[in-house]
C-alpha cells in the first residue's frame, strides 16, 4: 500500500519548526547531506491508520523524540501532548 504525502506539508512543517524539534524544543542535531537542519517529519495519526497529511497532525522531530514516540514507555502520552501542541499553534495560525 502506498500513501500520499504532500511535499508542501513536509516543507511547511519544517519551516514552522524553524530548525527546532517540536517535541523537546532542542535545535536539530545536525545538518543533513543536503545542507538542511535534520528533523524527521512525523504524522501523529499514521497514514496507514487513516491519518491525514495536514499541518495540524504533522510535527517536525529530532530523531530522539521520534524514537520516543515509537519505542518509549511514555510514547502514547507524548504523542497526545504533541497533538495538543500542534493543534493549538495551527489554530492560532489559521485565526
PDB file of N, CA, C and O in Angstrom, chain B, residues numbered from 101:
ATOM      1  N   UNK B 101       0.838  -1.185   0.000  1.00  0.00           N
ATOM      2  CA  UNK B 101       0.000   0.000   0.000  1.00  0.00           C
ATOM      3  C   UNK B 101       0.878   1.241   0.000  1.00  0.00           C
ATOM      4  O   UNK B 101       1.868   1.312   0.728  1.00  0.00           O
ATOM      5  N   UNK B 102       0.514   2.202  -0.808  1.00  0.00           N
ATOM      6  CA  UNK B 102       1.223   3.478  -0.839  1.00  0.00           C
ATOM      7  C   UNK B 102       0.307   4.565  -0.298  1.00  0.00           C
ATOM      8  O   UNK B 102      -0.906   4.544  -0.507  1.00  0.00           O
ATOM      9  N   UNK B 103       0.917   5.518   0.405  1.00  0.00           N
ATOM     10  CA  UNK B 103       0.166   6.612   0.993  1.00  0.00           C
ATOM     11  C   UNK B 103       0.661   7.922   0.402  1.00  0.00           C
ATOM     12  O   UNK B 103       1.854   8.093   0.152  1.00  0.00           O
ATOM     13  N   UNK B 104      -0.263   8.838   0.183  1.00  0.00           N
ATOM     14  CA  UNK B 104       0.091  10.128  -0.393  1.00  0.00           C
ATOM     15  C   UNK B 104       0.617  11.048   0.688  1.00  0.00           C
ATOM     16  O   UNK B 104      -0.062  11.320   1.678  1.00  0.00           O
ATOM     17  N   UNK B 105       1.833  11.524   0.486  1.00  0.00           N
ATOM     18  CA  UNK B 105       2.432  12.511   1.371  1.00  0.00           C
ATOM     19  C   UNK B 105       2.724  13.736   0.517  1.00  0.00           C
ATOM     20  O   UNK B 105       3.349  13.631  -0.538  1.00  0.00           O
ATOM     21  N   UNK B 106       2.276  14.877   0.971  1.00  0.00           N
ATOM     22  CA  UNK B 106       2.450  16.097   0.195  1.00  0.00           C
ATOM     23  C   UNK B 106       3.738  16.796   0.591  1.00  0.00           C
ATOM     24  O   UNK B 106       3.962  17.087   1.766  1.00  0.00           O
ATOM     25  N   UNK B 107       4.581  17.062  -0.396  1.00  0.00           N
ATOM     26  CA  UNK B 107       5.840  17.751  -0.115  1.00  0.00           C
ATOM     27  C   UNK B 107       5.575  19.141   0.457  1.00  0.00           C
ATOM     28  O   UNK B 107       6.387  19.657   1.225  1.00  0.00           O
ATOM     29  N   UNK B 108       4.451  19.752   0.092  1.00  0.00           N
ATOM     30  CA  UNK B 108       4.113  21.066   0.624  1.00  0.00           C
ATOM     31  C   UNK B 108       3.899  21.020   2.136  1.00  0.00           C
ATOM     32  O   UNK B 108       4.290  21.942   2.851  1.00  0.00           O
ATOM     33  N   UNK B 109       3.277  19.943   2.620  1.00  0.00           N
ATOM     34  CA  UNK B 109       3.061  19.786   4.066  1.00  0.00           C
ATOM     35  C   UNK B 109       4.397  19.566   4.756  1.00  0.00           C
ATOM     36  O   UNK B 109       4.670  20.181   5.787  1.00  0.00           O
ATOM     37  N   UNK B 110       5.224  18.707   4.206  1.00  0.00           N
ATOM     38  CA  UNK B 110       6.548  18.462   4.774  1.00  0.00           C
ATOM     39  C   UNK B 110       7.349  19.756   4.862  1.00  0.00           C
ATOM     40  O   UNK B 110       7.930  20.070   5.901  1.00  0.00           O
ATOM     41  N   UNK B 111       7.373  20.497   3.768  1.00  0.00           N
ATOM     42  CA  UNK B 111       8.132  21.745   3.731  1.00  0.00           C
ATOM     43  C   UNK B 111       7.572  22.768   4.719  1.00  0.00           C
ATOM     44  O   UNK B 111       8.331  23.460   5.398  1.00  0.00           O
ATOM     45  N   UNK B 112       6.254  22.862   4.798  1.00  0.00           N
ATOM     46  CA  UNK B 112       5.612  23.797   5.718  1.00  0.00           C
ATOM     47  C   UNK B 112       5.965  23.453   7.169  1.00  0.00           C
ATOM     48  O   UNK B 112       6.331  24.332   7.950  1.00  0.00           O
ATOM     49  N   UNK B 113       5.854  22.178   7.520  1.00  0.00           N
ATOM     50  CA  UNK B 113       6.114  21.751   8.901  1.00  0.00           C
ATOM     51  C   UNK B 113       7.573  22.010   9.273  1.00  0.00           C
ATOM     52  O   UNK B 113       7.863  22.455  10.383  1.00  0.00           O
ATOM     53  N   UNK B 114       8.480  21.734   8.354  1.00  0.00           N
ATOM     54  CA  UNK B 114       9.893  22.014   8.639  1.00  0.00           C
ATOM     55  C   UNK B 114      10.131  23.516   8.794  1.00  0.00           C
ATOM     56  O   UNK B 114      10.912  23.933   9.649  1.00  0.00           O
ATOM     57  N   UNK B 115       9.472  24.320   7.983  1.00  0.00           N
ATOM     58  CA  UNK B 115       9.613  25.772   8.106  1.00  0.00           C
ATOM     59  C   UNK B 115       9.012  26.257   9.423  1.00  0.00           C
ATOM     60  O   UNK B 115       9.580  27.123  10.087  1.00  0.00           O
ATOM     61  N   UNK B 116       7.862  25.696   9.797  1.00  0.00           N
ATOM     62  CA  UNK B 116       7.209  26.066  11.057  1.00  0.00           C
ATOM     63  C   UNK B 116       8.128  25.764  12.242  1.00  0.00           C
ATOM     64  O   UNK B 116       8.204  26.547  13.189  1.00  0.00           O
ATOM     65  N   UNK B 117       8.816  24.643  12.185  1.00  0.00           N
ATOM     66  CA  UNK B 117       9.706  24.242  13.274  1.00  0.00           C
ATOM     67  C   UNK B 117      10.958  25.125  13.327  1.00  0.00           C
ATOM     68  O   UNK B 117      11.543  25.311  14.394  1.00  0.00           O
ATOM     69  N   UNK B 118      11.359  25.659  12.189  1.00  0.00           N
ATOM     70  CA  UNK B 118      12.498  26.579  12.110  1.00  0.00           C
ATOM     71  C   UNK B 118      13.762  25.995  12.751  1.00  0.00           C
ATOM     72  O   UNK B 118      14.472  26.678  13.490  1.00  0.00           O
ATOM     73  N   UNK B 119      14.029  24.711  12.450  1.00  0.00           N
ATOM     74  CA  UNK B 119      15.254  24.077  12.927  1.00  0.00           C
ATOM     75  C   UNK B 119      15.213  23.609  14.364  1.00  0.00           C
ATOM     76  O   UNK B 119      16.240  23.221  14.921  1.00  0.00           O
ATOM     77  N   UNK B 120      14.031  23.640  14.975  1.00  0.00           N
ATOM     78  CA  UNK B 120      13.883  23.236  16.369  1.00  0.00           C
ATOM     79  C   UNK B 120      12.902  22.079  16.468  1.00  0.00           C
ATOM     80  O   UNK B 120      11.842  22.104  15.843  1.00  0.00           O
ATOM     81  N   UNK B 121      13.250  21.071  17.249  1.00  0.00           N
ATOM     82  CA  UNK B 121      12.362  19.924  17.452  1.00  0.00           C
ATOM     83  C   UNK B 121      11.079  20.395  18.127  1.00  0.00           C
ATOM     84  O   UNK B 121      11.123  21.087  19.145  1.00  0.00           O
ATOM     85  N   UNK B 122       9.941  20.020  17.561  1.00  0.00           N
ATOM     86  CA  UNK B 122       8.659  20.402  18.149  1.00  0.00           C
ATOM     87  C   UNK B 122       8.284  19.516  19.326  1.00  0.00           C
ATOM     88  O   UNK B 122       7.254  19.733  19.963  1.00  0.00           O
ATOM     89  N   UNK B 123       9.111  18.520  19.619  1.00  0.00           N
ATOM     90  CA  UNK B 123       8.870  17.671  20.779  1.00  0.00           C
ATOM     91  C   UNK B 123       9.586  18.156  22.019  1.00  0.00           C
ATOM     92  O   UNK B 123       8.964  18.354  23.063  1.00  0.00           O
ATOM     93  N   UNK B 124      10.895  18.350  21.912  1.00  0.00           N
ATOM     94  CA  UNK B 124      11.704  18.726  23.081  1.00  0.00           C
ATOM     95  C   UNK B 124      12.164  20.170  23.067  1.00  0.00           C
ATOM     96  O   UNK B 124      12.614  20.686  24.090  1.00  0.00           O
ATOM     97  N   UNK B 125      12.058  20.833  21.915  1.00  0.00           N
ATOM     98  CA  UNK B 125      12.474  22.226  21.823  1.00  0.00           C
ATOM     99  C   UNK B 125      13.955  22.434  21.581  1.00  0.00           C
ATOM    100  O   UNK B 125      14.426  23.571  21.527  1.00  0.00           O
ATOM    101  N   UNK B 126      14.698  21.337  21.436  1.00  0.00           N
ATOM    102  CA  UNK B 126      16.132  21.448  21.165  1.00  0.00           C
ATOM    103  C   UNK B 126      16.373  21.714  19.678  1.00  0.00           C
ATOM    104  O   UNK B 126      15.534  21.380  18.841  1.00  0.00           O
ATOM    105  N   UNK B 127      17.518  22.317  19.352  1.00  0.00           N
ATOM    106  CA  UNK B 127      17.840  22.517  17.939  1.00  0.00           C
ATOM    107  C   UNK B 127      18.048  21.184  17.235  1.00  0.00           C
ATOM    108  O   UNK B 127      18.400  20.186  17.863  1.00  0.00           O
ATOM    109  N   UNK B 128      17.826  21.178  15.929  1.00  0.00           N
ATOM    110  CA  UNK B 128      18.097  19.974  15.131  1.00  0.00           C
ATOM    111  C   UNK B 128      19.513  19.503  15.438  1.00  0.00           C
ATOM    112  O   UNK B 128      20.411  20.328  15.605  1.00  0.00           O
ATOM    113  N   UNK B 129      19.731  18.193  15.515  1.00  0.00           N
ATOM    114  CA  UNK B 129      21.014  17.678  15.983  1.00  0.00           C
ATOM    115  C   UNK B 129      22.186  17.841  15.019  1.00  0.00           C
ATOM    116  O   UNK B 129      23.342  17.829  15.443  1.00  0.00           O
ATOM    117  N   UNK B 130      21.898  17.993  13.730  1.00  0.00           N
ATOM    118  CA  UNK B 130      22.975  18.135  12.746  1.00  0.00           C
ATOM    119  C   UNK B 130      22.401  18.590  11.420  1.00  0.00           C
ATOM    120  O   UNK B 130      21.186  18.665  11.239  1.00  0.00           O
ATOM    121  N   UNK B 131      23.300  18.891  10.500  1.00  0.00           N
ATOM    122  CA  UNK B 131      22.910  19.245   9.139  1.00  0.00           C
ATOM    123  C   UNK B 131      22.894  17.974   8.286  1.00  0.00           C
ATOM    124  O   UNK B 131      23.761  17.112   8.433  1.00  0.00           O
ATOM    125  N   UNK B 132      21.922  17.865   7.409  1.00  0.00           N
ATOM    126  CA  UNK B 132      21.855  16.719   6.506  1.00  0.00           C
ATOM    127  C   UNK B 132      22.868  16.893   5.372  1.00  0.00           C
ATOM    128  O   UNK B 132      23.482  17.950   5.229  1.00  0.00           O
ATOM    129  N   UNK B 133      23.026  15.862   4.588  1.00  0.00           N
ATOM    130  CA  UNK B 133      23.933  15.933   3.438  1.00  0.00           C
ATOM    131  C   UNK B 133      23.490  16.983   2.429  1.00  0.00           C
ATOM    132  O   UNK B 133      24.296  17.457   1.629  1.00  0.00           O
ATOM    133  N   UNK B 134      22.207  17.348   2.463  1.00  0.00           N
ATOM    134  CA  UNK B 134      21.701  18.371   1.545  1.00  0.00           C
ATOM    135  C   UNK B 134      21.809  19.778   2.139  1.00  0.00           C
ATOM    136  O   UNK B 134      21.375  20.750   1.521  1.00  0.00           O
ATOM    137  N   UNK B 135      22.385  19.882   3.331  1.00  0.00           N
ATOM    138  CA  UNK B 135      22.593  21.183   3.954  1.00  0.00           C
ATOM    139  C   UNK B 135      21.415  21.703   4.760  1.00  0.00           C
ATOM    140  O   UNK B 135      21.406  22.869   5.156  1.00  0.00           O
ATOM    141  N   UNK B 136      20.418  20.853   5.011  1.00  0.00           N
ATOM    142  CA  UNK B 136      19.260  21.261   5.803  1.00  0.00           C
ATOM    143  C   UNK B 136      19.430  20.794   7.241  1.00  0.00           C
ATOM    144  O   UNK B 136      20.088  19.787   7.502  1.00  0.00           O
ATOM    145  N   UNK B 137      18.829  21.535   8.174  1.00  0.00           N
ATOM    146  CA  UNK B 137      18.793  21.068   9.554  1.00  0.00           C
ATOM    147  C   UNK B 137      17.981  19.782   9.588  1.00  0.00           C
ATOM    148  O   UNK B 137      16.895  19.718   9.012  1.00  0.00           O
ATOM    149  N   UNK B 138      18.502  18.751  10.264  1.00  0.00           N
ATOM    150  CA  UNK B 138      17.905  17.418  10.203  1.00  0.00           C
ATOM    151  C   UNK B 138      16.819  17.232  11.251  1.00  0.00           C
ATOM    152  O   UNK B 138      17.095  17.184  12.450  1.00  0.00           O
ATOM    153  N   UNK B 139      15.586  17.130  10.784  1.00  0.00           N
ATOM    154  CA  UNK B 139      14.437  16.783  11.615  1.00  0.00           C
ATOM    155  C   UNK B 139      13.577  15.790  10.852  1.00  0.00           C
ATOM    156  O   UNK B 139      13.466  15.868   9.628  1.00  0.00           O
ATOM    157  N   UNK B 140      12.968  14.854  11.576  1.00  0.00           N
ATOM    158  CA  UNK B 140      12.023  13.915  10.974  1.00  0.00           C
ATOM    159  C   UNK B 140      10.653  14.586  10.928  1.00  0.00           C
ATOM    160  O   UNK B 140      10.273  15.293  11.861  1.00  0.00           O
ATOM    161  N   UNK B 141       9.923  14.367   9.857  1.00  0.00           N
ATOM    162  CA  UNK B 141       8.536  14.817   9.775  1.00  0.00           C
ATOM    163  C   UNK B 141       7.678  13.617  10.134  1.00  0.00           C
ATOM    164  O   UNK B 141       7.710  12.588   9.458  1.00  0.00           O
ATOM    165  N   UNK B 142       6.906  13.763  11.214  1.00  0.00           N
ATOM    166  CA  UNK B 142       6.132  12.643  11.770  1.00  0.00           C
ATOM    167  C   UNK B 142       4.636  12.930  11.708  1.00  0.00           C
ATOM    168  O   UNK B 142       4.179  14.003  12.101  1.00  0.00           O
ATOM    169  N   UNK B 143       3.885  11.959  11.209  1.00  0.00           N
ATOM    170  CA  UNK B 143       2.424  12.040  11.184  1.00  0.00           C
ATOM    171  C   UNK B 143       1.911  11.503  12.525  1.00  0.00           C
ATOM    172  O   UNK B 143       2.106  10.327  12.835  1.00  0.00           O
ATOM    173  N   UNK B 144       1.273  12.338  13.301  1.00  0.00           N
ATOM    174  CA  UNK B 144       0.786  11.916  14.615  1.00  0.00           C
ATOM    175  C   UNK B 144      -0.206  10.772  14.474  1.00  0.00           C
ATOM    176  O   UNK B 144      -0.152   9.799  15.226  1.00  0.00           O
ATOM    177  N   UNK B 145      -1.103  10.889  13.516  1.00  0.00           N
ATOM    178  CA  UNK B 145      -2.008   9.775  13.185  1.00  0.00           C
ATOM    179  C   UNK B 145      -1.435   9.151  11.918  1.00  0.00           C
ATOM    180  O   UNK B 145      -1.521   9.733  10.836  1.00  0.00           O
ATOM    181  N   UNK B 146      -0.859   7.981  12.055  1.00  0.00           N
ATOM    182  CA  UNK B 146      -0.171   7.363  10.924  1.00  0.00           C
ATOM    183  C   UNK B 146      -1.098   7.220   9.722  1.00  0.00           C
ATOM    184  O   UNK B 146      -2.275   6.881   9.848  1.00  0.00           O
ATOM    185  N   UNK B 147      -0.528   7.489   8.564  1.00  0.00           N
ATOM    186  CA  UNK B 147      -1.319   7.388   7.336  1.00  0.00           C
ATOM    187  C   UNK B 147      -1.880   5.986   7.152  1.00  0.00           C
ATOM    188  O   UNK B 147      -2.962   5.817   6.590  1.00  0.00           O
ATOM    189  N   UNK B 148      -1.153   4.985   7.622  1.00  0.00           N
ATOM    190  CA  UNK B 148      -1.633   3.602   7.498  1.00  0.00           C
ATOM    191  C   UNK B 148      -2.845   3.342   8.386  1.00  0.00           C
ATOM    192  O   UNK B 148      -3.551   2.352   8.198  1.00  0.00           O
ATOM    193  N   UNK B 149      -3.090   4.226   9.351  1.00  0.00           N
ATOM    194  CA  UNK B 149      -4.269   4.120  10.222  1.00  0.00           C
ATOM    195  C   UNK B 149      -5.274   5.233   9.907  1.00  0.00           C
ATOM    196  O   UNK B 149      -5.938   5.751  10.805  1.00  0.00           O
ATOM    197  N   UNK B 150      -5.377   5.588   8.647  1.00  0.00           N
ATOM    198  CA  UNK B 150      -6.310   6.583   8.142  1.00  0.00           C
ATOM    199  C   UNK B 150      -5.999   7.979   8.706  1.00  0.00           C
ATOM    200  O   UNK B 150      -6.907   8.783   8.917  1.00  0.00           O
ATOM    201  N   UNK B 151      -4.732   8.256   8.944  1.00  0.00           N
ATOM    202  CA  UNK B 151      -4.324   9.590   9.368  1.00  0.00           C
ATOM    203  C   UNK B 151      -4.306  10.538   8.194  1.00  0.00           C
ATOM    204  O   UNK B 151      -4.355  10.121   7.036  1.00  0.00           O
ATOM    205  N   UNK B 152      -4.236  11.824   8.506  1.00  0.00           N
ATOM    206  CA  UNK B 152      -4.231  12.807   7.435  1.00  0.00           C
ATOM    207  C   UNK B 152      -2.842  13.415   7.272  1.00  0.00           C
ATOM    208  O   UNK B 152      -2.028  13.409   8.196  1.00  0.00           O
ATOM    209  N   UNK B 153      -2.600  13.926   6.106  1.00  0.00           N
ATOM    210  CA  UNK B 153      -1.337  14.601   5.791  1.00  0.00           C
ATOM    211  C   UNK B 153      -1.632  16.095   5.785  1.00  0.00           C
ATOM    212  O   UNK B 153      -1.651  16.734   4.732  1.00  0.00           O
ATOM    213  N   UNK B 154      -1.862  16.645   6.985  1.00  0.00           N
ATOM    214  CA  UNK B 154      -2.174  18.066   7.105  1.00  0.00           C
ATOM    215  C   UNK B 154      -1.357  18.658   8.248  1.00  0.00           C
ATOM    216  O   UNK B 154      -1.005  17.942   9.186  1.00  0.00           O
ATOM    217  N   UNK B 155      -1.052  19.947   8.185  1.00  0.00           N
ATOM    218  CA  UNK B 155      -0.168  20.563   9.173  1.00  0.00           C
ATOM    219  C   UNK B 155      -0.626  20.420  10.618  1.00  0.00           C
ATOM    220  O   UNK B 155       0.207  20.458  11.524  1.00  0.00           O
ATOM    221  N   UNK B 156      -1.934  20.256  10.862  1.00  0.00           N
ATOM    222  CA  UNK B 156      -2.390  20.158  12.245  1.00  0.00           C
ATOM    223  C   UNK B 156      -2.273  18.748  12.821  1.00  0.00           C
ATOM    224  O   UNK B 156      -2.704  18.497  13.946  1.00  0.00           O
ATOM    225  N   UNK B 157      -1.689  17.824  12.046  1.00  0.00           N
ATOM    226  CA  UNK B 157      -1.432  16.473  12.568  1.00  0.00           C
ATOM    227  C   UNK B 157      -0.024  15.990  12.222  1.00  0.00           C
ATOM    228  O   UNK B 157       0.263  14.795  12.301  1.00  0.00           O
ATOM    229  N   UNK B 158       0.847  16.914  11.841  1.00  0.00           N
ATOM    230  CA  UNK B 158       2.218  16.555  11.457  1.00  0.00           C
ATOM    231  C   UNK B 158       3.179  17.444  12.238  1.00  0.00           C
ATOM    232  O   UNK B 158       2.956  18.648  12.365  1.00  0.00           O
ATOM    233  N   UNK B 159       4.253  16.844  12.762  1.00  0.00           N
ATOM    234  CA  UNK B 159       5.249  17.588  13.534  1.00  0.00           C
ATOM    235  C   UNK B 159       6.646  17.287  13.026  1.00  0.00           C
ATOM    236  O   UNK B 159       6.886  16.254  12.400  1.00  0.00           O
ATOM    237  N   UNK B 160       7.566  18.204  13.303  1.00  0.00           N
ATOM    238  CA  UNK B 160       8.983  18.021  12.977  1.00  0.00           C
ATOM    239  C   UNK B 160       9.698  17.663  14.275  1.00  0.00           C
ATOM    240  O   UNK B 160       9.624  18.398  15.260  1.00  0.00           O
ATOM    241  N   UNK B 161      10.395  16.516  14.264  1.00  0.00           N
ATOM    242  CA  UNK B 161      11.010  15.990  15.477  1.00  0.00           C
ATOM    243  C   UNK B 161      12.466  15.629  15.277  1.00  0.00           C
ATOM    244  O   UNK B 161      12.876  15.239  14.183  1.00  0.00           O
ATOM    245  N   UNK B 162      13.247  15.761  16.341  1.00  0.00           N
ATOM    246  CA  UNK B 162      14.606  15.234  16.328  1.00  0.00           C
ATOM    247  C   UNK B 162      14.493  13.704  16.362  1.00  0.00           C
ATOM    248  O   UNK B 162      13.452  13.172  16.747  1.00  0.00           O
ATOM    249  N   UNK B 163      15.545  13.000  15.967  1.00  0.00           N
ATOM    250  CA  UNK B 163      15.477  11.538  15.974  1.00  0.00           C
ATOM    251  C   UNK B 163      15.139  10.947  17.343  1.00  0.00           C
ATOM    252  O   UNK B 163      14.433   9.941  17.419  1.00  0.00           O
ATOM    253  N   UNK B 164      15.633  11.557  18.428  1.00  0.00           N
ATOM    254  CA  UNK B 164      15.334  11.023  19.760  1.00  0.00           C
ATOM    255  C   UNK B 164      13.844  11.094  20.078  1.00  0.00           C
ATOM    256  O   UNK B 164      13.262  10.121  20.559  1.00  0.00           O
ATOM    257  N   UNK B 165      13.232  12.232  19.814  1.00  0.00           N
ATOM    258  CA  UNK B 165      11.801  12.354  20.080  1.00  0.00           C
ATOM    259  C   UNK B 165      10.982  11.439  19.175  1.00  0.00           C
ATOM    260  O   UNK B 165       9.964  10.895  19.603  1.00  0.00           O
ATOM    261  N   UNK B 166      11.418  11.265  17.931  1.00  0.00           N
ATOM    262  CA  UNK B 166      10.699  10.369  17.026  1.00  0.00           C
ATOM    263  C   UNK B 166      10.744   8.932  17.550  1.00  0.00           C
ATOM    264  O   UNK B 166       9.733   8.229  17.539  1.00  0.00           O
ATOM    265  N   UNK B 167      11.900   8.508  18.001  1.00  0.00           N
ATOM    266  CA  UNK B 167      12.007   7.164  18.562  1.00  0.00           C
ATOM    267  C   UNK B 167      11.250   7.049  19.875  1.00  0.00           C
ATOM    268  O   UNK B 167      10.713   5.986  20.185  1.00  0.00           O
ATOM    269  N   UNK B 168      11.199   8.118  20.648  1.00  0.00           N
ATOM    270  CA  UNK B 168      10.429   8.114  21.903  1.00  0.00           C
ATOM    271  C   UNK B 168       8.971   7.786  21.619  1.00  0.00           C
ATOM    272  O   UNK B 168       8.354   7.018  22.357  1.00  0.00           O
ATOM    273  N   UNK B 169       8.413   8.362  20.557  1.00  0.00           N
ATOM    274  CA  UNK B 169       7.023   8.091  20.194  1.00  0.00           C
ATOM    275  C   UNK B 169       6.818   6.603  19.924  1.00  0.00           C
ATOM    276  O   UNK B 169       5.876   5.996  20.434  1.00  0.00           O
ATOM    277  N   UNK B 170       7.693   6.030  19.132  1.00  0.00           N
ATOM    278  CA  UNK B 170       7.505   4.643  18.691  1.00  0.00           C
ATOM    279  C   UNK B 170       7.999   3.602  19.676  1.00  0.00           C
ATOM    280  O   UNK B 170       7.499   2.477  19.677  1.00  0.00           O
ATOM    281  N   UNK B 171       8.968   3.943  20.517  1.00  0.00           N
ATOM    282  CA  UNK B 171       9.585   2.936  21.381  1.00  0.00           C
ATOM    283  C   UNK B 171       9.630   3.309  22.854  1.00  0.00           C
ATOM    284  O   UNK B 171      10.005   2.481  23.684  1.00  0.00           O
ATOM    285  N   UNK B 172       9.256   4.534  23.196  1.00  0.00           N
ATOM    286  CA  UNK B 172       9.335   4.979  24.577  1.00  0.00           C
ATOM    287  C   UNK B 172       8.178   4.482  25.426  1.00  0.00           C
ATOM    288  O   UNK B 172       7.072   4.254  24.937  1.00  0.00           O
ATOM    289  N   UNK B 173       8.461   4.324  26.691  1.00  0.00           N
ATOM    290  CA  UNK B 173       7.447   3.888  27.638  1.00  0.00           C
ATOM    291  C   UNK B 173       6.267   4.860  27.679  1.00  0.00           C
ATOM    292  O   UNK B 173       5.121   4.454  27.875  1.00  0.00           O
ATOM    293  N   UNK B 174       6.562   6.148  27.490  1.00  0.00           N
ATOM    294  CA  UNK B 174       5.513   7.171  27.531  1.00  0.00           C
ATOM    295  C   UNK B 174       5.117   7.652  26.131  1.00  0.00           C
ATOM    296  O   UNK B 174       4.618   8.767  25.976  1.00  0.00           O
ATOM    297  N   UNK B 175       5.335   6.824  25.126  1.00  0.00           N
ATOM    298  CA  UNK B 175       5.079   7.222  23.744  1.00  0.00           C
ATOM    299  C   UNK B 175       3.666   7.707  23.472  1.00  0.00           C
ATOM    300  O   UNK B 175       3.474   8.681  22.744  1.00  0.00           O
ATOM    301  N   UNK B 176       2.678   7.041  24.048  1.00  0.00           N
ATOM    302  CA  UNK B 176       1.291   7.443  23.807  1.00  0.00           C
ATOM    303  C   UNK B 176       0.991   8.809  24.430  1.00  0.00           C
ATOM    304  O   UNK B 176       0.332   9.646  23.813  1.00  0.00           O
ATOM    305  N   UNK B 177       1.473   9.025  25.643  1.00  0.00           N
ATOM    306  CA  UNK B 177       1.251  10.307  26.311  1.00  0.00           C
ATOM    307  C   UNK B 177       1.997  11.422  25.577  1.00  0.00           C
ATOM    308  O   UNK B 177       1.471  12.522  25.408  1.00  0.00           O
ATOM    309  N   UNK B 178       3.207  11.132  25.150  1.00  0.00           N
ATOM    310  CA  UNK B 178       3.998  12.117  24.413  1.00  0.00           C
ATOM    311  C   UNK B 178       3.295  12.485  23.104  1.00  0.00           C
ATOM    312  O   UNK B 178       3.231  13.658  22.739  1.00  0.00           O
ATOM    313  N   UNK B 179       2.778  11.491  22.412  1.00  0.00           N
ATOM    314  CA  UNK B 179       2.041  11.719  21.171  1.00  0.00           C
ATOM    315  C   UNK B 179       0.838  12.619  21.417  1.00  0.00           C
ATOM    316  O   UNK B 179       0.582  13.539  20.641  1.00  0.00           O
ATOM    317  N   UNK B 180       0.104  12.363  22.481  1.00  0.00           N
ATOM    318  CA  UNK B 180      -1.061  13.190  22.801  1.00  0.00           C
ATOM    319  C   UNK B 180      -0.650  14.632  23.069  1.00  0.00           C
ATOM    320  O   UNK B 180      -1.338  15.562  22.647  1.00  0.00           O
ATOM    321  N   UNK B 181       0.460  14.823  23.765  1.00  0.00           N
ATOM    322  CA  UNK B 181       0.908  16.192  24.046  1.00  0.00           C
ATOM    323  C   UNK B 181       1.333  16.899  22.755  1.00  0.00           C
ATOM    324  O   UNK B 181       1.111  18.101  22.608  1.00  0.00           O
ATOM    325  N   UNK B 182       1.940  16.164  21.823  1.00  0.00           N
ATOM    326  CA  UNK B 182       2.308  16.749  20.530  1.00  0.00           C
ATOM    327  C   UNK B 182       1.075  17.144  19.729  1.00  0.00           C
ATOM    328  O   UNK B 182       1.051  18.198  19.093  1.00  0.00           O
ATOM    329  N   UNK B 183       0.057  16.301  19.760  1.00  0.00           N
ATOM    330  CA  UNK B 183      -1.176  16.606  19.043  1.00  0.00           C
ATOM    331  C   UNK B 183      -1.808  17.882  19.603  1.00  0.00           C
ATOM    332  O   UNK B 183      -2.228  18.752  18.839  1.00  0.00           O
ATOM    333  N   UNK B 184      -1.877  17.997  20.925  1.00  0.00           N
ATOM    334  CA  UNK B 184      -2.446  19.192  21.535  1.00  0.00           C
ATOM    335  C   UNK B 184      -1.617  20.426  21.183  1.00  0.00           C
ATOM    336  O   UNK B 184      -2.168  21.489  20.895  1.00  0.00           O
ATOM    337  N   UNK B 185      -0.301  20.280  21.207  1.00  0.00           N
ATOM    338  CA  UNK B 185       0.588  21.395  20.868  1.00  0.00           C
ATOM    339  C   UNK B 185       0.365  21.861  19.434  1.00  0.00           C
ATOM    340  O   UNK B 185       0.131  23.045  19.191  1.00  0.00           O
ATOM    341  N   UNK B 186       0.435  20.939  18.493  1.00  0.00           N
ATOM    342  CA  UNK B 186       0.357  21.334  17.085  1.00  0.00           C
ATOM    343  C   UNK B 186      -1.029  21.877  16.737  1.00  0.00           C
ATOM    344  O   UNK B 186      -1.146  22.804  15.937  1.00  0.00           O
ATOM    345  N   UNK B 187      -2.067  21.314  17.325  1.00  0.00           N
ATOM    346  CA  UNK B 187      -3.395  21.837  17.036  1.00  0.00           C
ATOM    347  C   UNK B 187      -3.595  23.209  17.655  1.00  0.00           C
ATOM    348  O   UNK B 187      -4.345  24.022  17.114  1.00  0.00           O
ATOM    349  N   UNK B 188      -2.941  23.488  18.778  1.00  0.00           N
ATOM    350  CA  UNK B 188      -3.065  24.818  19.369  1.00  0.00           C
ATOM    351  C   UNK B 188      -2.337  25.845  18.515  1.00  0.00           C
ATOM    352  O   UNK B 188      -2.859  26.939  18.301  1.00  0.00           O
ATOM    353  N   UNK B 189      -1.135  25.521  18.017  1.00  0.00           N
ATOM    354  CA  UNK B 189      -0.427  26.515  17.220  1.00  0.00           C
ATOM    355  C   UNK B 189      -1.049  26.666  15.837  1.00  0.00           C
ATOM    356  O   UNK B 189      -1.087  27.772  15.298  1.00  0.00           O
ATOM    357  N   UNK B 190      -1.527  25.597  15.268  1.00  0.00           N
ATOM    358  CA  UNK B 190      -2.182  25.712  13.963  1.00  0.00           C
ATOM    359  C   UNK B 190      -3.489  26.468  14.082  1.00  0.00           C
ATOM    360  O   UNK B 190      -3.872  27.178  13.153  1.00  0.00           O
ATOM    361  N   UNK B 191      -4.187  26.333  15.210  1.00  0.00           N
ATOM    362  CA  UNK B 191      -5.401  27.110  15.448  1.00  0.00           C
ATOM    363  C   UNK B 191      -5.085  28.593  15.507  1.00  0.00           C
ATOM    364  O   UNK B 191      -5.835  29.421  14.990  1.00  0.00           O
ATOM    365  N   UNK B 192      -3.951  28.926  16.151  1.00  0.00           N
ATOM    366  CA  UNK B 192      -3.535  30.312  16.238  1.00  0.00           C
ATOM    367  C   UNK B 192      -3.136  30.862  14.873  1.00  0.00           C
ATOM    368  O   UNK B 192      -3.415  32.019  14.557  1.00  0.00           O
ATOM    369  N   UNK B 193      -2.476  30.024  14.061  1.00  0.00           N
ATOM    370  CA  UNK B 193      -2.022  30.465  12.740  1.00  0.00           C
ATOM    371  C   UNK B 193      -3.215  30.722  11.825  1.00  0.00           C
ATOM    372  O   UNK B 193      -3.214  31.685  11.058  1.00  0.00           O
ATOM    373  N   UNK B 194      -4.233  29.863  11.902  1.00  0.00           N
ATOM    374  CA  UNK B 194      -5.359  29.986  10.977  1.00  0.00           C
ATOM    375  C   UNK B 194      -6.352  31.075  11.397  1.00  0.00           C
ATOM    376  O   UNK B 194      -7.197  31.474  10.596  1.00  0.00           O
ATOM    377  N   UNK B 195      -6.263  31.558  12.635  1.00  0.00           N
ATOM    378  CA  UNK B 195      -7.210  32.567  13.100  1.00  0.00           C
ATOM    379  C   UNK B 195      -6.939  33.929  12.551  1.00  0.00           C
ATOM    380  O   UNK B 195      -7.662  34.876  12.862  1.00  0.00           O
TER     381      UNK B 195
END
